[in-house]
Amino acid sequence: MVKKAPRRTAERILEVTLELFNRFGEPNVSTTLISAELGISPGNLYYHYPAKDELINTLFERYERALSELLNASDGVRTVEDAWFFLHSLFETIWAHRFLYRDLNDLLSKNRLLETRFQGVLKNKTRAIRTLLASMSRSGAVDIDARELEPTANCMVVVLTYWLSFEYVRDPRHALEPDNAQLALMRGAHHVLNLLAPYLESGQRLHLMQLTAAYHAAD
């Protein structure tokens, strides 16, 4: 049996840091805790990432790349089923980097790079949702007045961005634990998609109700 090559230390540091940030929140995780969790010296950690902000920025850049790749698929959304899958995939990507959203205001106030780059994330999300609406309009799945498109897209992006914060406030002790992930993501996708209900073609609205019923059964 061929043994796997040992993972590079820098990669292990990122994986463990992401896990700790997601579990405890970035403000509550020190570089000392990261080193102890990895079983390496603080000096070894600083060799790869001389400051905590470098860990945060590197993790954010990975999230940004994953999100951009997914958002680029928004023009392929034609139906409610497509939209449900697309939004659930978005929430999965957000969940995998949930520390960014759990501690968003605190992170932006301390980190200039995140402050500017997260504005770009919001713009890309909004652009993708507009593309999604335009694509669903062309397919006949939605009928939305051009004057309503922008505020609807903005509302969808607001829910996308702050859903996990809502979940956390609602149940701080359990909401962001891995065991609750699927239900939290389903609730988020459902509420974003429900904003389109008034504009859906009748058959698509019926299908949304069926998806919603399945969601309530799981919940």
ABEGO torsion letter per residue (X at the ends): XBBBBBBBAAAAAAAAAAAAAAAAEAAABBAAAAAAAAGBBAAAAAAABABAAAAAAAAAAAAAAAAAAAAAAAAABABAAAAAAAAAAAAAAAAAAAAAAAAAAAAAAABAAAAAAAAAAAAAAAAAAAAAAAAAAAAGABBBBAAAAAAAAAAAAAAAAAAAAAAAAABAAAAABAAAAAAAAAAAAAAAAAAAAAABBAAAAAAAAAAAAAAAAAX
